[in-house]
Amino acid sequence: MKDEKLIIQPKRYREATSVVSARLPNDMIRALDRVAEETGHNRNEIIAICLEFAIGRMEKAEEKKGGRT
């Protein structure tokens, strides 16, 4: 996979928001908090930025046809 970097940009979304709950590993939360502190964003903004980055690069895996191999 190509080594892509996530560049933290200023806020992009200005529309209404909804609350979503997710369980994340504590070490991931610490990493998110570290990035938030270093960039001046809050944790929620960093999570949204990461999700936007991932969603824009997702590909659906092709299912194998013809049963098991």
SERO-4910 file (N, C-alpha, C, O; in steps of 0.05 Angstrom, whole numbers):
BEGIN
 pado doro    nc1    nc2    nc3   cac1   cac2   cac3    cc1    cc2    cc3    oc1    oc2    oc3
  Met    A     17    -24      0      0      0      0     18     25      0     39     25     13
  Lys    A      9     45    -14     24     70    -16     24     84     11      4     83     26
  Asp    A     47     96     18     50    109     44     38    137     42     52    157     36
  Glu    A     12    140     47     -1    166     46     -1    178     74     -3    164     94
  Lys    A      2    204     75      2    219    100    -25    233    103    -36    243     83
  Leu    A    -35    235    127    -59    250    133    -51    278    141    -38    282    162
  Ile    A    -58    298    125    -51    326    131    -75    339    146    -97    339    135
  Ile    A    -70    349    169    -91    361    185    -97    389    174    -79    407    175
  Gln    A   -121    393    164   -129    419    152   -148    433    172   -158    421    191
  Pro    A   -153    459    167   -173    473    183   -201    460    181   -205    444    162
  Lys    A   -219    466    199   -246    454    199   -259    457    171   -256    478    158
  Arg    A   -273    436    163   -285    436    137   -316    435    139   -329    449    123
  Tyr    A   -327    420    157   -356    416    159   -368    438    176   -358    445    198
  Arg    A   -390    449    167   -404    469    182   -433    462    186   -449    479    197
  Glu    A   -442    438    179   -470    431    181   -476    419    208   -458    416    225
  Ala    A   -501    412    213   -509    400    238   -494    374    243   -485    360    225
  Thr    A   -491    367    268   -477    342    276   -495    324    292   -516    332    302
  Ser    A   -487    299    294   -501    279    311   -480    266    328   -457    264    321
  Val    A   -489    256    351   -472    242    369   -470    212    361   -490    200    356
  Val    A   -445    202    360   -440    174    354   -422    164    376   -402    177    383
  Ser    A   -428    140    386   -411    129    407   -396    105    395   -407     89    380
  Ala    A   -370    103    403   -354     80    394   -334     73    416   -324     90    430
  Arg    A   -329     48    419   -309     38    438   -282     36    423   -280     23    402
  Leu    A   -262     50    434   -235     50    422   -215     41    443   -219     46    467
  Pro    A   -193     28    434   -172     20    453   -160     45    466   -158     66    453
  Asn    A   -153     43    491   -142     65    506   -117     77    493   -113    101    493
  Asp    A   -100     60    481    -76     70    468    -83     86    443    -69    105    437
  Met    A   -104     79    430   -113     95    407   -124    122    416   -119    142    403
  Ile    A   -138    123    438   -149    148    449   -125    166    457   -126    190    452
  Arg    A   -105    155    469    -81    171    477    -68    182    452    -59    205    452
  Ala    A    -66    166    431    -54    175    405    -71    198    393    -60    218    384
  Leu    A    -97    195    394   -115    216    383   -112    242    400   -110    263    388
  Asp    A   -110    239    426   -107    262    443    -80    276    438    -78    301    439
  Arg    A    -59    261    433    -33    272    427    -34    288    402    -23    311    401
  Val    A    -46    277    381    -49    292    355    -66    317    359    -59    338    348
  Ala    A    -87    314    374   -105    337    379    -89    360    393    -91    383    385
  Glu    A    -74    353    413    -58    373    427    -37    386    409    -33    410    410
  Glu    A    -24    370    393     -3    380    375    -14    398    352      0    415    342
  Thr    A    -39    393    344    -50    408    322    -70    430    330    -78    446    313
  Gly    A    -77    431    355    -96    452    364   -125    444    359   -143    461    362
  His    A   -130    420    350   -158    410    346   -166    395    371   -149    387    387
  Asn    A   -192    390    374   -201    373    396   -203    344    386   -201    339    362
  Arg    A   -207    326    404   -207    297    397   -229    291    376   -224    277    357
  Asn    A   -252    303    380   -274    298    361   -267    307    333   -273    293    314
  Glu    A   -254    329    330   -245    339    304   -225    320    291   -226    314    267
  Ile    A   -206    310    307   -186    292    297   -199    266    288   -192    255    267
  Ile    A   -218    255    303   -233    231    295   -247    236    269   -246    219    251
  Ala    A   -261    258    266   -275    265    241   -256    267    218   -262    257    196
  Ile    A   -233    280    222   -213    282    201   -203    255    192   -200    249    168
  Cys    A   -197    237    212   -188    210    206   -209    194    190   -202    180    171
  Leu    A   -234    196    199   -255    182    185   -259    192    157   -263    176    138
  Glu    A   -258    218    153   -260    229    126   -238    219    108   -242    211     85
  Phe    A   -214    218    119   -190    208    104   -195    179     96   -190    171     73
  Ala    A   -204    163    115   -208    134    110   -231    129     90   -228    113     72
  Ile    A   -253    143     94   -276    139     77   -270    146     48   -279    133     30
  Gly    A   -254    167     44   -247    175     17   -228    156      3   -224    158    -21
  Arg    A   -217    136     18   -198    118      6   -207     89      8   -191     70      2
  Met    A   -231     84     17   -241     57     20   -247     44     -7   -255     57    -26
  Glu    A   -242     18     -8   -250      2    -31   -263    -23    -20   -255    -35      0
  Lys    A   -284    -31    -34   -298    -56    -26   -282    -80    -37   -276    -80    -61
  Ala    A   -277    -99    -20   -262   -123    -29   -281   -139    -47   -304   -143    -42
  Glu    A   -269   -150    -68   -285   -167    -87   -289   -194    -73   -270   -206    -62
  Glu    A   -313   -205    -75   -319   -231    -65   -310   -252    -85   -313   -248   -109
  Lys    A   -299   -274    -75   -291   -295    -93   -316   -310   -103   -334   -316    -87
  Lys    A   -317   -315   -128   -340   -329   -140   -333   -359   -143   -310   -366   -146
  Gly    A   -353   -376   -141   -349   -404   -146   -344   -419   -120   -334   -442   -121
  Gly    A   -350   -408    -97   -347   -422    -72   -319   -420    -61   -304   -402    -67
  Arg    A   -313   -440    -44   -287   -439    -30   -265   -448    -49   -269   -463    -68
  Thr    A   -241   -439    -42   -217   -447    -58   -198   -461    -40   -176   -470    -49
***
